[in-house]
Structures are given as structure tokens and as C-alpha cells.
Amino acid sequence: MTGKASSSQPIVGMSGSGALSHVYIQYPPLRCSVPGSKGLYYDDGNKLLLAPTSDQVFSWKIAPFAPLVAPTSDSISEGPVLSIRYSLDANFCAIQRSNQEIQFWNRETGKTFSQRCGSELESILGFFWTDCPTCDVVFWNITTAGLDLFSCNSELKSLKLVETKRLNVSWYAYTHESRLLLLASGMQCKSFTGFQLSSAGIIRLPRFEMAMAKSEANSKPVLAAEDVHIVTVYGRIYCLQVDRIAMLLHSYRFYRDAVVQQGSLPIYSSKIAVSVVDNVLLVHQVDAKVVILYDIFADSRAPISAPLPLLLRGFPRANSSSSRSSSKDTESSEANDIGDHEAVIYGDDWTFLVPDLICDVAKGFLWKIHLDLEAISASSSEVPSVLEFLQRRKLEANKAKQLCLALARNVIFERRPVSMVARAIDVLVTSYSHSIKTGSYLKGMKSEKTSPSGMPNVNSPGIVADESTGRVDTLGKSIKHESASGVDNEFFDRSSDSEEIVSFEPQKTNSSDLHRLGGKVGRESFMGAEVQPSSLQYQLLGPGNSPLNGSVTEQQESQVTSAAISPDEMYSFVFAPVEEEMAGDPSYLVAIIVEFLRSASLEKIRVHPNLYVLIIQLLARNEHYAELGLFVINKIIEPSKEVALQLLESGRQNFPTRKLGLDMLRQLSLHHDYVLLLVQDGYYLEALRYARKNKVNSVRPALFLEAAFASKDSQHLAAVLRFFLDFIPGFRNTSDHNSYCRILSEMNTSIAA
């Protein structure tokens, strides 16, 4: 495990009143200590934490992270353990016994055999399993002389040497998440040869050198393994290199024919660790005891917010209460036993695991790193930037959505400049349009539950096809809007015309089994022609200048959620509540709604009809009828039944407005409603002519007869009766005919008298 943080630290970062942080670890940790353990080992291929003893190996599944998960165990033969990993199909286990020997064990048959180095002068630096298509299970033997690629038969009686790549190797860096292997060589260990391995094939990257500043004229610093970090952010693979002399964190991107340094970030500590949480890059300044957050999707290399410490939250206080139950006493006693050790932040025995875990090797604790989205959103006054950040969050999509809704309401309540609010609205509308085109909004709605604030589910619209979206990254997110979001900036400057290189992460076939994490690995074609249905988040290959992309990460294996906000939600949880609270001149709110309509129109998104109704209510309330008429005539207010009815309601005091409502009903061919309104207004004869012309037979004759009777004009009543006798077969035999014939006779008798 790499990325070890050193130096003893005092007890800092404890949760409590006044504590401020954007990143935290949550108590309790996953406890992985067992009696007689020979250490903790991370199997990133299967996402297992392993603790071998003299005759057993205990395994904890860490994806999804569950602090109370129980371990499983396998019996192993006695001997030293330098490293241990299960095969991706979990049928085999490999244990490095020495610098020259690795022992293999078949879990089903219990048979074992050993593989040794070809030469006594070689030593094994490490090994890992891959899912390359050369054979069902591939084993890489990384030695000081290079790489040995082996395959094994189904019974694992022996290994077959498939290929040898001879290189002078000082150390290596590899993550299963990225499938990227970097081999360091040279006097300063700054020359690298890279390979990307996946079920799509093996790609050898061009040899390159990392930048290192010189400290003195005759001094050449040596690059250490802990100074190189491979991370996957937004589905893209980055290599981050610590330059201790220049105090910079260099970033590299990989192409088929080039490896390009694409920017540098300042660091403030000689000891650096790197994590990735929900695609946010966390740079731990170990000496300074703070974390700096970067969202490299944004158009700036500036941090998201000021450096702040890492907090431990939820830690039980032994003296927080004078009386406790027996269960509370047990918890308090346990906290007293290990509390001092758990409270140490960035301790000597901390090891950072890709992408978002921290292992305290000495104490046997495993922590998961979390982002505090609420604290991050509250730390900046640049609302559009904060909304962009929140819209890109996936792990806590519902919380991000609630924060976005609250921010949108607040900027309107505070009557911020219309231009600033318009930019914030553009962010939300563009994000929603983007999520619809990529399908992530629909997936999010399937798994979204009612929020604590009572937000109901809103019926999601259908997926809108977008033929122009040619590339989709491993998050299922189109890269169509990269320029608008600031991706194509200096930090991501693309100076190579090489083809895009892609790695795939096959689906685990049985996630309920601790070890059956790999299953039968399906093979996708190298150019993405055969992708398993489970691999929905993959990257389409295409010509042009495209970067190396990472595999599907842990959070993507679960149900994808989206923080995108639909137009229905904008109406229900932003505009409607704001309208209820705001008083006075409605011009400001109308201007904001118009900006929302403009943005939605650009993205070709339909808005909630009640939003147009709200505009009519606001304008009519202050008797801005002329402006309202222009809104309708110029199609700023889209025609709908709801809008027409509101125009009729608001036009009770203004005939031109009411006429706009009547005209809209006819425009929408809502003949039934139009006829009813004519009758209600007393124009029943006109309504009869309109009903005859447009063949409206859904209005009850009694409504016309009642209106004619109310006019006290016997001739009108007679005309209405004659109309229905002529055009409705069988009307003569109805109760309405008999009743109103009698009424007409009485009216004529009264007139004659």
C-alpha cells in the first residue's frame, strides 16, 4: 500500500462546536485487527482488506463501505507473507513468500504450488491479477529485470509464461481502478514506461520522464514511489507527481503516442497524500495537517476553498453524559480504550488507499473519507460556481440537489442582480438538459426517495436523443459541454493528436459473496464493439485528440443518481415558495422567471405550465395588463389550457386579457371549454353556432336551456329547443325536452295574459 503519511501528529480535527472542515472521516471505522495478524494488505482488484495470520487470512469487503461488516476467512499454509491477493474470479489466492517466490493456492481443490524468479539476481517487486484477454486469468510478475506475463490453467497446477518484457525497474505504481502500470527506472527514478491493461487489451505507452527541479548544482534528487499517485477523476486517468524541491504537484495525461504534462498545483508540505472523493481531488498536506480540494473539471486550478483540517466526526465522548445504559457504557469503555489513537489525524501509520480510504495499519482501522457538501457550498459567495460544483456530485446527489434548490431560492430572496441569478439558472438548466441527454437523470429518479424536507418524486421526462453527443465518459456523462464548463483549459491542454485509450471495468457477477467479486469476465472488443450490458458507463472510442480514461469506480457500480433539477422542481421548490414570501413590486421575480424561460428555451426544455400561470398572476396583481398582453402575443408565455384559464380569471377586470384567454382556447382547439365559457358569459346562441360548426357534442343541452331560460326571452328558449330537436336525435324523448317545453308554454301563456 502506498501513500503512507508519516510524522506524529497531535489530536486535531475532532468534531465539535465550532469545528470547520470540508472533509471528514466518520466514526466508527471498520476494525480489521485480528490476533496474530501479520499486517494489513489491500487487494484493490477485489476491494478487499486482508489480514493474514500464521494459518488463516481474514477478508473484509470494503465496497460498499460498511463499518460493521464481518470478515470471512480462508485457511492457508504457514510461512511469511510479503503480499497477498485473490484472483479476480476469487478462485485462487497468491501469496508472496519472499523476494523470489510466490505461492499459489486453489481455493476449491486446496492444491498449492510456487513460482520463483528465473534468476537468483532478480527479485520480485510485486504482483497483481488482471483481466487481460490473453487468457482467463493473467498474472503479472514484476521483477527488477522487467515483467513476466503468466497465464494459469483452470486447475492452477502451474503457470505458463506468455510474454516477457525486459526492463530495468526500480519500483512501480499500479491501481486496478485505472489499469495503469508505471515502471520507474534510471538513476533518479524519473524515467517511466507505462502499460494500460484491461479486458480490452494491453497498450504500451511511450517512455517519458517526469519533471524534477534541482536543489543544488551537483545534487540530483531521486523520485520515490510515494511521490507518484495514479488517480481517476471524472473517468479520466491522471498521474500526479510530487516535486519536493519546487513544491509543486505535477499532473500528467496519457495518449497513445505521448505523455503530456498538463499543469502543476502548488503544495505546502513535503509529505503529500492524494485521495479522490466523488471526483473531487483531495491533496492532503500532511505536515500542515490540512486538506486542499480541487475540482479539475472547473476552469481554474485554484482550490475549491481555503485549506482546512480533516475532521473526525461522530466520535463518542466518554464524559458527555453522567448516566448511560449498559450498552452506552460498553461503547464508552471501548472509546476510552482506543480513543486516543483514533483521534490522531495523519498519524505515522496512516496509509491512503485508492481512491478514498485511509488505513491505520498499526491499529487495524479503516476510515472512509467524506465531503461536507453543505460546508463547501457555504464557503463561497460565487453561487454559479457553487451550483456547477454541486451539480457534478454523484455520491450524495440528493443532498446536492437540496443545496442547489436552497441556493436558488436564497439568491432570489436576497434580490441579487438579475445577471448573476441568470447565470445561476443557466447552470441548473444546462445541467438538467445534459442529464436528460445522457440518461443519468432518469436513473437518478428511479432510485431517488422522498427527501427529509418532503420533496416528492417528480415524473421524469423521457430521454432526449442527442446525436451530437459523440463521446460519453465512464460516468455516463457526455463531454459535449466541456468547453462551457471549462474543461478545455490550460490544465487539460491537449497537445497530442493521438487516439483515445480506454479501459473497461467488468461487472462483478455476485456482489453478495465476499470473494466472488470477479465472476466470469466478459471480453469487450478493443474498439468498444462488444460491451457488456452491465458496462453502461463506458467511453466510446473515436478519432482525434483523446485522453486515457479510467474504469468504472465503486460509486458507479451502484445505482447512478443525479443532482439535476427539473423544470417541475424549479417551479415547485423555487419559484412558488419565493412568490409566497416576496411582497411588493413583482417586476424582479418576473424578470427572473423570464431568464429561466430564456435558458429553458435555448436547451429546448419544456417548463411547468404553472410557471406561466405564475407570471400572469404576478402581472395582473399589479394591473400590468399591457405588459401581460405583450408576453402572450410574443409567445413568452406559451399557450396551454392552464394559461388560458388563468387569463380568463385575471381578465375579469380587464376585457382584453379575458379575450386573450378565449382566443387561446380556440387556438388550442379546446372547443368544449370554449363553448362552456361562452355559455357562462351569456353568449349561448353564439356558443350553439360554434358547437355546430366544430361538432362539439360533449356539452349538456341543459346548460344552454338554463342560460336561455335565465334570459327570460321565450324566443331564445324556443330557438335553443329547436336547435337540439334538429341536431340531437332522440332529444324529443328526453326529460330536458319535456321540462323546457312546459316552461316555454308557461312563458308564452304569461306573455299572452
JOVEN-V64311 format. One record per helix or strand of 2 or more residues. SS is the DSSP state (@ for helix, = for strand). FROM is the first residue (numbers start at 1). TO is the last residue. Records with the same first field share a line. If there is no record, write none. Layout:
BEGIN
SS=FROM-TO / FROM-TO
END
This chain:
BEGIN
==4-5 / 23-26 / 30-31 / 41-43 / 48-52 / 56-61 / 72-75 / 83-86 / 92-96 / 101-106 / 112-116 / 124-130 / 138-143 / 146-152 / 159-166 / 171-175 / 180-185 / 191-198 / 201-209 / 228-233 / 236-243 / 248-254 / 259-266 / 272-277 / 280-285 / 290-294 / 310-313 / 350-353 / 357-360 / 365-371
@=225-227 / 326-342 / 373-378 / 383-391 / 397-413 / 418-438 / 440-447 / 482-485 / 490-492 / 554-557 / 567-581 / 587-602 / 609-621 / 625-633 / 641-653 / 655-667 / 671-680 / 684-693 / 701-710 / 714-727 / 731-733 / 735-752
END
